[in-house]
Structures are given as structure tokens and as C-alpha cells.
Amino acid sequence: MQGIHDFIPTDVKAGYINRILKCGFDTVDFGSFVSPKAIPQMRDTSEVLSKLELNETTKLLAIIANERGAEDACSFDEINVLGFPFSISETFQQRNTNSSREESLGRIGKISELCTRKNKELVVYLSMGFGNPYGDEWNPNTIAEWGSILYNRFDIRILALSDTIGAATPELVKEVFENISSKLPNVEFGAHLHTLPSNAKEITEAAYNAGCRRFDGAIKGFGGCPMANDDLTGNMPTELMLEWFDQHEIATGINQAYFNAAMYYAGNVFPV
């Protein structure tokens, strides 16, 4: 929702997320505690939270970009997981969080300590994980090096490899996941991939065959990162991932009837 200009009413947001919460997903990314000037669409996250119908099987994840956002998120017992975007690209880190990579590492250290005290999980997204449009240095070893810093310095146990601009190919996904997982066997790696629907299943297959078992998606591929560029590359369509898992007889535990209801309701939320 964050890249949509027109404000989506709080009740509509909550109605959509409540339908998703019934589906059986492990974690639902429901909102962000970030500057309302930077991302005005997310200014009602705490109000949305108050309207959610929670259950014992699905965790709530909130995105934060600094210590203040983390403190706000940690003040809510209902929130289980905090997500911090850390970019392999120095240019994008400045653009996304108004801080350098080194400054962001300092933030992660403080946020990690806060999460430990407040009994929250911390997911760090390694954004621009498959290349960047700014000419900043990138190769598979670069992302493994930054992943090693986050694990060794702050004991970050969940890293989501993020293709912020839709640059990944199945071959690159396989190479990156195999390279970093071989060097950090105690870390859970996720796939947060922005892609066109035409190659969604191929990229899902590449990540799964490379050992990934944590997949992020968005219904119908809606969304993208408004800080990356002007033309949003959509998120991984959840329904195409589920189709691939079903075709290969991989159990997900998702209730298809509830998922269909959430897909139908998405038409009330997102512009066509």
C-alpha cells in the first residue's frame, strides 16, 4: 500500500488484513512505523492494529527504519516481529532510510538490543540484494559479506534477500542463495522478490531449490518500493507462489477459501 498516492481508509486496510490473517500465513506484514512525511499512507498503522482480529498462529510484522520507529512498534504487545531494511547499495540506503550503511548498522545494533528486551523477533531485509541501478558495487560475495557482518556482530538470525527493483533471474537467485547459505548455515534466509508475473514461478522455483523456505508475497503482486525508482516493480504475486507450491505438492497450510476471499477484497483496496 505504501506507494499508493490516495489515502486508503483505515477500515479498508484493516478489513483487507483481517481477511489475510484468516488464511494461515506464518507472518503478515501489516504496517510501518516510519515518518508520515516520507510514507504518508502508513500514518494510521497503530489505528489499523487496533482493528485487527488476531489469532495464535500468525505473527504480525511491522517495518521500522530507526530506533524511534522500533520503540513505537515494541510498545504494542500484539506485534511479534520488526523488519529493518538494510541495503547492499549505499545510494539506496541513503535514499530509503536517510542514513549510510555504517549508520544503519549502528541502528540495527540498538534495535536488536531493544527486540531482545521486548521479546520481539528482528528480520533484516538485505535490499538491492540482486543488483542496483546506481552503479554501486555488487556481486554474490558482497551480499554474503554484509550478511556475515549482521550475523556475527548482532546475531541476526533471519535475513530476507530482497530484489527491490526486479533485477533477479532464476540463475542469479540460485547463485545468491546457495552462496550465502553455505557461509551462514545458522541463519534463516527469506526471499523478498519483486518481479513481473511472467517469471514469478521460475524465481520461486529457483529459491526453493536453493534451500529457501521463507517466501514473501503480495496478493496480485500489488505494491513495490516507492523509494527505489519512479516505476514500481510489483511484489511477488502470492497466488502464483501458492500455485507453484500446489503444482509441486508442497504443503503450505494456507486455507484456499479464505485466500480467495482476500484476493476478492483486494479490489476494494488497490487501484486497477
Secondary structure, DSSP 8 states (H G I E B T S, - for coil): -TT-SS---HHHHHHHHHHHHTTT-SEEEEEEES-TTT-GGGTTHHHHHHT----SS-EEEEEESSHHHHHHHHT-TT--EEEEEEESSHHHHHHHHSS-HHHHHHHHHHHHHHHHHHT-EEEEEEETTT--TT-----HHHHHHHHHHHHHHH---EEEEEETTS---HHHHHHHHHHHHHH-TTSEEEEEEB--GGGHHHHHHHHHHTT--EE--BGGG----TTT-SS---B-BHHHHHHHHHHTT------HHHHHHHHHHGGGTS--
